[in-house]
Amino acid sequence: MRLTEFHYNLPRELIAQEPLRERAASRLLHLDRSSGARRDRWFRDFPSLLRSDDLLVVNNTRVFPARLYGRRSGRKAQPISPRNPAAAGFLTGRVEVLLTRQISRQPNEWECLVHPGREIGVGERLFFGSQDELQAEIVGRGDFGKRRLRFETVLDFDQVIERIGHVPLPPYIDREDRPSDRDRYQTIYARQPGSVAAPTAGLHFTEEILDQIRERGIETAEITLHVGLGTFQPVRVEEVEDHRVDRESYAISEAAAEKINRARRERRRVVAIGTTTVRTLEECARQAGDRSLEPTTGEADLFIYPGYRFRLVGGLLTNFHLPQSTLLMLVCAFAGREAVLEAYEHAVEEKYRFYSYGDCMFVE
């Protein structure tokens, strides 16, 4: 399939720059994948759209402040203006690092995206924080700004990251992160730190909505997939089949595996909250084959695009995704490319809010 088959036109003003005051006030586009019928609703309607015997599965990963601003070795420290590279003085030594995946703890090495990547090579040292609280060396180099970073040992590394790091808002949110983003760019059930982007379909949930779901007797389960490059790395090939997804860490607990297996045995629908949940469930189902899912940890690199046969997921709540992205391809695989692109065109006409802080779609 050609990459251009997953393009759609989106006016820039429909890209949500701020979260709504109330999480559950989002709009919801309801799409029936069997008939192609769609209906405009509100997210508050979501509990009533579920079946009483559904199993709802969420991703409980937690976003950590993975964006660091620092300076290069041999350069005098200057005031930092995070979201404005020119003002930040990139030409005079300023550097931006996005921590995407921890490779090892001893030594403390991370896979990162570095900007400006072209200028920074192996052996260069980087300093972060007003008092150079963190220091690191570039020990490996990849393409498209990827670097391997080795941090010097500090006793409270995680606490320092929490203090000096910034919320890694996506680049299409054209503003600096704020303290409020530490709460709003996080699901209310986020528990396991490790993601550099939120599983955004979950951002609409409130305790009230979850209570309504439980009151209907609908079962819920939590899995973990730490969002990294595999989720948001752009597709840079013309033929979709040539794309490779970066690995992301996941975990399925014993309690979650038991609930999922019981739902499969009883032929109940499994509803995934977000594409990251879909990838985790389908990765585990692929590995299990005809056997039951086992409690496990691992790394998922499953790329789902049209033609994929879903083994487990029967319903999907998801936000609206970027054109030509792997996330859009996954939704197209689930509901059909033409039906999804027609739904997106409708959402544009009706002025839905797009992307991370935007509205959502329920596909069943």
CORWO-V290337 format. One record per residue. N is the residue number from 1. RES is the residue in one letter. SS is DSSP state (H for helix, E for strand, - for the rest). Layout:
<<N/RES/SS> <N/RES/SS>>
//
This chain:
<<1/M/-> <2/R/E> <3/L/H> <4/T/H> <5/E/H> <6/F/H> <7/H/-> <8/Y/-> <9/N/-> <10/L/-> <11/P/-> <12/R/H> <13/E/H> <14/L/H> <15/I/E> <16/A/-> <17/Q/-> <18/E/-> <19/P/-> <20/L/-> <21/R/-> <22/E/-> <23/R/H> <24/A/H> <25/A/H> <26/S/-> <27/R/E> <28/L/E> <29/L/E> <30/H/E> <31/L/E> <32/D/-> <33/R/-> <34/S/-> <35/S/-> <36/G/-> <37/A/-> <38/R/E> <39/R/E> <40/D/E> <41/R/E> <42/W/E> <43/F/H> <44/R/H> <45/D/H> <46/F/H> <47/P/H> <48/S/H> <49/L/H> <50/L/-> <51/R/-> <52/S/-> <53/D/-> <54/D/-> <55/L/E> <56/L/E> <57/V/E> <58/V/E> <59/N/E> <60/N/-> <61/T/E> <62/R/E> <63/V/E> <64/F/-> <65/P/-> <66/A/-> <67/R/E> <68/L/E> <69/Y/E> <70/G/E> <71/R/E> <72/R/E> <73/S/-> <74/G/-> <75/R/-> <76/K/-> <77/A/-> <78/Q/-> <79/P/-> <80/I/-> <81/S/-> <82/P/-> <83/R/-> <84/N/-> <85/P/-> <86/A/-> <87/A/-> <88/A/-> <89/G/-> <90/F/H> <91/L/H> <92/T/H> <93/G/-> <94/R/E> <95/V/E> <96/E/E> <97/V/E> <98/L/E> <99/L/E> <100/T/E> <101/R/E> <102/Q/E> <103/I/E> <104/S/E> <105/R/-> <106/Q/-> <107/P/-> <108/N/E> <109/E/E> <110/W/E> <111/E/E> <112/C/E> <113/L/E> <114/V/E> <115/H/E> <116/P/-> <117/G/H> <118/R/H> <119/E/H> <120/I/-> <121/G/-> <122/V/-> <123/G/-> <124/E/-> <125/R/E> <126/L/E> <127/F/E> <128/F/E> <129/G/-> <130/S/-> <131/Q/-> <132/D/-> <133/E/-> <134/L/E> <135/Q/E> <136/A/E> <137/E/E> <138/I/E> <139/V/E> <140/G/E> <141/R/E> <142/G/-> <143/D/-> <144/F/-> <145/G/-> <146/K/E> <147/R/E> <148/R/E> <149/L/E> <150/R/E> <151/F/E> <152/E/-> <153/T/-> <154/V/-> <155/L/-> <156/D/-> <157/F/H> <158/D/H> <159/Q/H> <160/V/H> <161/I/H> <162/E/H> <163/R/H> <164/I/H> <165/G/-> <166/H/E> <167/V/-> <168/P/-> <169/L/-> <170/P/-> <171/P/-> <172/Y/-> <173/I/-> <174/D/-> <175/R/-> <176/E/-> <177/D/-> <178/R/-> <179/P/-> <180/S/-> <181/D/H> <182/R/H> <183/D/H> <184/R/H> <185/Y/-> <186/Q/-> <187/T/-> <188/I/-> <189/Y/-> <190/A/-> <191/R/-> <192/Q/E> <193/P/E> <194/G/E> <195/S/E> <196/V/-> <197/A/-> <198/A/-> <199/P/-> <200/T/H> <201/A/H> <202/G/H> <203/L/H> <204/H/H> <205/F/-> <206/T/-> <207/E/H> <208/E/H> <209/I/H> <210/L/H> <211/D/H> <212/Q/H> <213/I/H> <214/R/H> <215/E/H> <216/R/-> <217/G/-> <218/I/-> <219/E/E> <220/T/E> <221/A/E> <222/E/E> <223/I/E> <224/T/E> <225/L/E> <226/H/-> <227/V/-> <228/G/-> <229/L/H> <230/G/H> <231/T/H> <232/F/H> <233/Q/-> <234/P/-> <235/V/-> <236/R/-> <237/V/-> <238/E/-> <239/E/E> <240/V/H> <241/E/H> <242/D/H> <243/H/-> <244/R/-> <245/V/-> <246/D/-> <247/R/-> <248/E/E> <249/S/E> <250/Y/E> <251/A/E> <252/I/E> <253/S/-> <254/E/H> <255/A/H> <256/A/H> <257/A/H> <258/E/H> <259/K/H> <260/I/H> <261/N/H> <262/R/H> <263/A/H> <264/R/H> <265/R/H> <266/E/-> <267/R/-> <268/R/-> <269/R/-> <270/V/E> <271/V/E> <272/A/E> <273/I/E> <274/G/-> <275/T/H> <276/T/H> <277/T/H> <278/V/H> <279/R/H> <280/T/H> <281/L/H> <282/E/H> <283/E/H> <284/C/H> <285/A/H> <286/R/H> <287/Q/H> <288/A/H> <289/G/-> <290/D/-> <291/R/-> <292/S/-> <293/L/-> <294/E/-> <295/P/-> <296/T/E> <297/T/E> <298/G/E> <299/E/E> <300/A/E> <301/D/-> <302/L/-> <303/F/-> <304/I/-> <305/Y/-> <306/P/-> <307/G/-> <308/Y/-> <309/R/-> <310/F/-> <311/R/-> <312/L/-> <313/V/-> <314/G/-> <315/G/E> <316/L/E> <317/L/E> <318/T/E> <319/N/E> <320/F/-> <321/H/-> <322/L/-> <323/P/-> <324/Q/-> <325/S/-> <326/T/H> <327/L/H> <328/L/H> <329/M/H> <330/L/H> <331/V/H> <332/C/H> <333/A/H> <334/F/H> <335/A/H> <336/G/-> <337/R/H> <338/E/H> <339/A/H> <340/V/H> <341/L/H> <342/E/H> <343/A/H> <344/Y/H> <345/E/H> <346/H/H> <347/A/H> <348/V/H> <349/E/H> <350/E/-> <351/K/-> <352/Y/-> <353/R/-> <354/F/E> <355/Y/-> <356/S/-> <357/Y/-> <358/G/-> <359/D/-> <360/C/E> <361/M/E> <362/F/E> <363/V/E> <364/E/->>
//
